[in-house]
Amino acid sequence: MLENTPLFTGDYGRPITARFSRSALVHNARRAKQLTPAEGQVLGVIKADAYGHGLLESAAALRDQVDGFAVLELEAARQLRQHGCDAPILMLEGFHSPAELNVFATLSLSTIIHRLDQIDTLAQTDLPLPLPVFLKLNTGMNRLGLALTDAQTAYERLRALPQVGEVTVMTHFADADNARGTAWQLERLLAAWPEVMNCRTSFANSAALLKGPADRRALGDVVRPGIMLYGASPWGDSVVGKTANDLGLQPVMTLGSELIAIQDIQAGERVGYGGTFTADRPMRIGVVACGYADGYPRHATSQTPILVNGQRTTLTGRVSMDRLCCDVTHIPTARVGSAVTLWGDGLPADAVADSAGTIAYELFCALAPRVPRVWQD
Ligand SMILES: *Cc1c(COP(=O)(O)O)cnc(C)c1O
């Protein structure tokens, strides 16, 4: 009996759903391509389950728009290959053990090299076919990458190894989305290695790409946009001219739910755990089926925007595991069953993230497995 009972049909059950727009993903990928110099290549970054959007669905939608993909989970690369993806796939964290190198070669993956000893490992391993290598240099992020003093020697050594195919020189920007910018890192690179621009290069993330102007030297031959594909801005929602909308990006993920209760409360009544919100007048409080166990940020402040029946209002009180509350005093149409948008269409995830002291990247990646997902158009 139990096995014949559908657990979720979309018509009943808890009303929370994450909807994903294929056409928005395609639109954003076209924006990335437009911003890339004509002869450049775009690797769509779909690590972390395509920033929470779903690996295979996202890859399928992006397939005709990008020249390849970048992930860092071996399982993600395996799944892409298993589902017929024959595009280049760059492994953003490289290999973690010699045994992994053989799997990379078997799956035709490109690897990052970010430590000198990885070149020794490569040199000591027999591979069925040569691996394309992205040589990652530390130009100031101080996270992954070879010291610039080792760069040229490492490059020459890689080029001479039979285990190595095409070599691309790569670096990652630390400040592409703030005033410090990207030029200082490129200056360091050029100072240490004046002829580096004769190599195949890969520099730009979304922020560098969206900043323009598209100078090949500043972006590299291979660009690696992530967040912009999903329709959020590396600058968040508060920098004039740099919001997702200003940048011509469309939200891919819309997290929606419904009001499941309404409380009419008197002035002086408090809402939620710890009573952090106190009504200063009689209020109507809408209770939404969405909480931090769905991926909604618990640190969202009472200024955090939310849409009820398409009208903007704000959170009241603390977000709890399964529920959050909002002010619907000024929304007379609000009733049980009213549509609520947590972020997405009509409400930028960046605006919610700003109010919660985080970034849209984190909101997307934190979308919880228990939230049903639907792809549209
Ligand atoms: C995640 C990642 C990107 C994409 O960054 P966005 O800011 O999402 O565009 C690019 N390059 C590397 C090395 C990354 O790890």
The ligand as an SDF file (V2000), in Angstrom:
LIG
                    3D

 15 15  0  0  0  0  0  0  0  0999 V2000
   34.2820   29.0740   -8.6310 C   0  0  0  0  0  0  0  0  0  0  0  0
   35.3660   29.5120   -9.5200 C   0  0  0  0  0  0  0  0  0  0  0  0
   35.0890   30.3920  -10.5990 C   0  0  0  0  0  0  0  0  0  0  0  0
   33.7490   31.0400  -10.8070 C   0  0  0  0  0  0  0  0  0  0  0  0
   33.6500   32.2020  -10.0090 O   0  0  0  0  0  0  0  0  0  0  0  0
   32.3430   33.1450  -10.0910 P   0  0  0  0  0  0  0  0  0  0  0  0
   32.6480   34.2460   -9.1590 O   0  0  0  0  0  0  0  0  0  0  0  0
   31.2080   32.3170   -9.6430 O   0  0  0  0  0  0  0  0  0  0  0  0
   32.2360   33.5620  -11.5120 O   0  0  0  0  0  0  0  0  0  0  0  0
   36.1270   30.6900  -11.4650 C   0  0  0  0  0  0  0  0  0  0  0  0
   37.3700   30.1660  -11.2710 N   0  0  0  0  0  0  0  0  0  0  0  0
   37.6760   29.3550  -10.2380 C   0  0  0  0  0  0  0  0  0  0  0  0
   39.0430   28.8400  -10.0790 C   0  0  0  0  0  0  0  0  0  0  0  0
   36.6750   29.0010   -9.3300 C   0  0  0  0  0  0  0  0  0  0  0  0
   36.9910   28.2080   -8.3070 O   0  0  0  0  0  0  0  0  0  0  0  0
  1  2  1  0
  2  3  1  0
  2 14  2  0
  3  4  1  0
  3 10  2  0
  4  5  1  0
  5  6  1  0
  6  7  2  0
  6  8  1  0
  6  9  1  0
 10 11  1  0
 11 12  2  0
 12 13  1  0
 12 14  1  0
 14 15  1  0
M  END
$$$$
